[in-house]
């Protein structure tokens, strides 16, 4: 073959190769993160499978012996709707050259809200350690939607995420509320349960509203979002980061204790003493922003040495670094998580040992949270760490500049974390949120129902079940009736039950006064499940919630309350507490209350001769409020004031 012929042949080969590469490239189909191995698809409704490809590309799905075909549009989008399927699996599915495996059909629940929905099982191991270690259920699976916000457009996919089933390893990252909710539904109905966990700690409700909802109902919020261009967001985040670094650098420069005050035998003769736990302001210590070091010597018996031990330091505001006998054993950089640090075998010794903690307070409101565990534990032995500690200020500086938290801004989380889910058919929504809207209850009375209606419109399902948790009890109890932002928010949540296909899990007996993240998530999941059984599964023969105020009528110097959701009747075998009553002056005093029928309660106070309003459990932490039905489910807080 001549040289020229060889060149021509070589050129033809290159062209053919390029054509083949182009053909193969064209044949590639891209799927959203949700459409992946291990997914659980919603049973008994048409199933939408979607994705992207080259313009006009043919897409073929092969499933259960059938083929389904379509073409991508000019933008490369394609959708194929499969016929409804019964619960079951596992199945496989072919989409062009992609093979998806281990697919189940069951019920899919969106699990959204803020930190109490986000809270993972690993944070609740004080209650559920044994259960977590034994957990194994391939029919309960969770997809964790990564944190992402967008103010310019609604996202069509997520930045990450995968389906994970329940194993002792995986369950540690499952939402605790969502897991116990799913576990109960699976046990009752024996179908797979899929969980789409899309929650962000601290997020207010408006962050989860769509642009359409803002445009219709909240133009002021929509106008606010116009400020958040990518350039602006990046510039603010960079400036915040620089301020944070400057604050940290100043703290480090002024710090006197680093590398010294954690040493085992450091001289503390010039240190002061303080009794812990507690907050600075309650202990006679000036409000302090910066670092304070704490030291305590303890006696350790020989029986606790030679093995791993656990150091429990309750919760600390704001961050801490812990040392045992001069060795660093752990740190937490923000206030909420429990401090549970491992002391390696060999570090504890028989006799005198030292515990040192460096605490950094960002807001001059620092301290050790009361009524939490402070101890060293080894096997079945423990050493109490409460009581007197030595302390000394390491550095004192001004509070850091406030940070802009863009994930809390209107619409951002909807665009980033709800919009990518909208093609995915779901059974319903469970929602745990409201703490960040406390203090704005009047707005929440419309904001929350608007959110529910917005999501129903976005999913094109006006009957989408929406089951939510009412705020739990929190903060210190009060001796007299008071005004309460948390009670007002609970009332807004109660009133939202006027929307059809909603349910509410009351949690005023499941909280902790000193922790906005109470550990008891199992009972919360149980009560959500009961309401889901009523609303989403049409169970008519169960008592799914506690007493709900129906109406109030004044009779003489009393107000007679009538309740629905009383089940077998109001529980009458106790002295009712938690009721307050007022006349026209709206000055509330504690009231007497008595069950007078299976669904009626009489409320009175002999000093109030013309009663106008009754409140029940109207406090941040309504401790002692005990109205319930015979099934043991607590009544929702309420006010009779219109």
Buried (B, 14 or more C-beta within 10 A) or exposed (E): EEEEEEEEEEEEEEEEEEEEEEEEEBEEBEBBBBBBEBBBBBBBBEBBBBBBBBEEBBBEBBBEEEEBEBEBEEEBEBEBBBEEBEBEBEBBBEBBEBEBEBBBBBBBBBBBBBBBBBBBBBBBBEBBEEBBEEBEBBBBBBBBBEBBBBBEEBBBBBEEBBBBBBEEEBBBEBBBBBBBBBBBBBEEBEBBBBBBBBBBBBBBBBBBBBBBBBEEBBEEBBEBBEEBEEEEBEEBEEEBEEBEEEBEEBBEEBBEBBEEBBBBEBEBEEBEEBEBBBBBBEBEBEEBBBBBBBBBBBEBEEEBBEEEBBBBBBBBBBBBBBBBBEEEBBEBEEBBBBBBBEBEEEBBEEEEBBBBBBBBBBEBBBBBBBEBBBBBBBEEEBBEBBEEBBBBBBBBBEBBEEEEEBBBBBBBBBBBBBBBBBBBBBBBBBBBBBBBBBEBBEBBBEBBBBBBBBBBBBBEBEEBBBBBBBBBBBBEEEEEBEEBBBBBBBBBBBBBBEEEBBBBBBBBBBBBBBBBBBBBBBBBBBBBBBBBBBBBBEEEEEBBBBBBBEEBEEEEBBBBBBBEBBBEBBBEEEEBBBBBBBBEEEEBEBBBBBBBBBBBBBBBBEEBEEBBBBBBBBBBBBBEBBBBBBBEBBBBBBBBEE
